[in-house]
Amino acid sequence: MRFLLFLTIFVSVVYAQNGTDAGRKGNTHYTEKKYAEAAQYYRQGISVMKSAPSKDLSALYNNLGSSLYRQKQFVQADEAFDRAMLASTEKGDFSRAAYNRGNAAMGAQKTEEALEAYRQAMLADPNNANARYNYEIARRQLQKKGGSKQNKDQQKQQQNQSQQNKDQQNQDQNQQNQDQNQQNKDQQNQDQNQQNKDQQQQNRDQQNKDQQQQNRDQQKPEQLRPTKPDKKVNQEQARQILEAMKNDEQRLLQQLRRRPAQPSTIEKDW
């Protein structure tokens, strides 16, 4: 459903003593839809007016805002309507300027500010039907924007949550990889330490075996060890050795003489 927004702009007829001529020329150009020229005359009329609030000053600002609004200069129009509200001395003028300011805010896509301007227009003049209608339109648009914004926020929140989940998964995976790497390093260190211990134990065992063998070798009987003859023999020792050998030889001859002679057997081959 399309909501219609009334953008009726009230143009005041200015008959101020100091801005009479400029105000009338501005109204003439406005009626001819020459809004830029009209704005120039309205500014000229405002420049010669006193700054004190008055009905005529409020009308000039209101008409200036109307000519700016028609040129789609919504921000400048909003400022002019605001000055018209401040310069007003009657509730009707205030309600009219507030209503026009709400329209300018809607043109500038400032829905919340438009709602406030329409509310002020209705408070000043409860019979301002256009302000009441536009207020309802603006309120519905704001609700629609709020729902759209809520959906966008929900989507943004889901995206953030999804990103957080991914980040957490990556963080967990990285932590798992780090833990696995640390476990591998620890296992390698443990294996290396065990290998070193085993090698050290083998070395100690071999040293013990070698030491035991050396001890056994040292404990062998003295007679099993070959004796080296003394290279140096003096004359007396040599005589004794020769005499002993001579005596051994004589005993062997005596034993041979004492044995009876045995006949020898001759074997024939026939």
Secondary structure by P-SEA (a helix, b strand, c coil): cbbbbbbbbbbbbcccccaaaaaaaaaaaaaacaaaaaaaaaaaaaaaccccccaaaaaaaaaaaaaaaaacaaaaaaaaaaaaaaacccaaaaaaaaaaaaaaaaaacaaaaaaaaaaaaaaacccaaaaaaaaaaaaaaaaaaaaaaaaaaaaaaaaaaaaaaaaaaaaaaaaaaaaaaaaaaaaaaaaaaaaaaaaaaaaaaaaaaaaaaaaaaaacccccccccccccccaaaaaaaaaaaaaaaaaaaaaaaabbbbbbbbbbcc
